[in-house]
Amino acid sequence: MSSSLVEAINQYGFPIVAAMGLGYFVFYVWKWVTTEIKPVLGEASSTLIALIDRIRMLDNDMIRLTQKIQMVLEFKEQYEKLTGKSLDLDLDEIESITDKDYKPVKNIRKGKDV
């Protein structure tokens, strides 16, 4: 192989042989990227888009929960200003206020239905 390389250099010159070698290297890298890397990047891109969508949904949920908490705190403050009483509700009072369609969920910390 080395003798054929020397003959090619003697016949065409070193710059031409080097340019051909670099051209083959570029072709090899291009082929490797298009066959090996591009499909993996496509999968990773779709996974990334799905994760971004989930993060947006969670962010929207956090915004809604924050708004609900702020609303409840404002309601409590307004109630205390109007009535002059503090709004300290225990579980029995909360259960009596809730809707009749409310389905109790097990409270893990206290072991009771909430």
ZIKALIN-V407370 format. One record per residue. N is the residue number from 1. RES is the residue in one letter. PSI is psi in whole degrees, -180 to 180 (none if undefined). Layout:
BEGIN
{{N;RES;PSI} {N;RES;PSI}}
END
This chain:
BEGIN
{{1;M;-39} {2;S;-32} {3;S;-36} {4;S;-34} {5;L;-42} {6;V;-41} {7;E;-41} {8;A;-39} {9;I;-42} {10;N;-38} {11;Q;-45} {12;Y;-21} {13;G;152} {14;F;-43} {15;P;-38} {16;I;-46} {17;V;-40} {18;A;-40} {19;A;-40} {20;M;-41} {21;G;-43} {22;L;-37} {23;G;-44} {24;Y;-40} {25;F;-44} {26;V;-43} {27;F;-44} {28;Y;-45} {29;V;-42} {30;W;-45} {31;K;-42} {32;W;-43} {33;V;-44} {34;T;-30} {35;T;-31} {36;E;-48} {37;I;-43} {38;K;-44} {39;P;-38} {40;V;-40} {41;L;-36} {42;G;-45} {43;E;-45} {44;A;-36} {45;S;-44} {46;S;-38} {47;T;-41} {48;L;-41} {49;I;-42} {50;A;-42} {51;L;-39} {52;I;-41} {53;D;-42} {54;R;-39} {55;I;-40} {56;R;-42} {57;M;-44} {58;L;-38} {59;D;-43} {60;N;-41} {61;D;-41} {62;M;-40} {63;I;-44} {64;R;-44} {65;L;-40} {66;T;-42} {67;Q;-40} {68;K;-43} {69;I;-43} {70;Q;-39} {71;M;-44} {72;V;-41} {73;L;-39} {74;E;-41} {75;F;-44} {76;K;-43} {77;E;-44} {78;Q;-40} {79;Y;-44} {80;E;-35} {81;K;-42} {82;L;-43} {83;T;-22} {84;G;2} {85;K;150} {86;S;148} {87;L;81} {88;D;101} {89;L;139} {90;D;-179} {91;L;-38} {92;D;-40} {93;E;-39} {94;I;-42} {95;E;-34} {96;S;-26} {97;I;-31} {98;T;165} {99;D;154} {100;K;-23} {101;D;0} {102;Y;130} {103;K;121} {104;P;142} {105;V;139} {106;K;126} {107;N;116} {108;I;-38} {109;R;-40} {110;K;-14} {111;G;16} {112;K;165} {113;D;138} {114;V;none}}
END
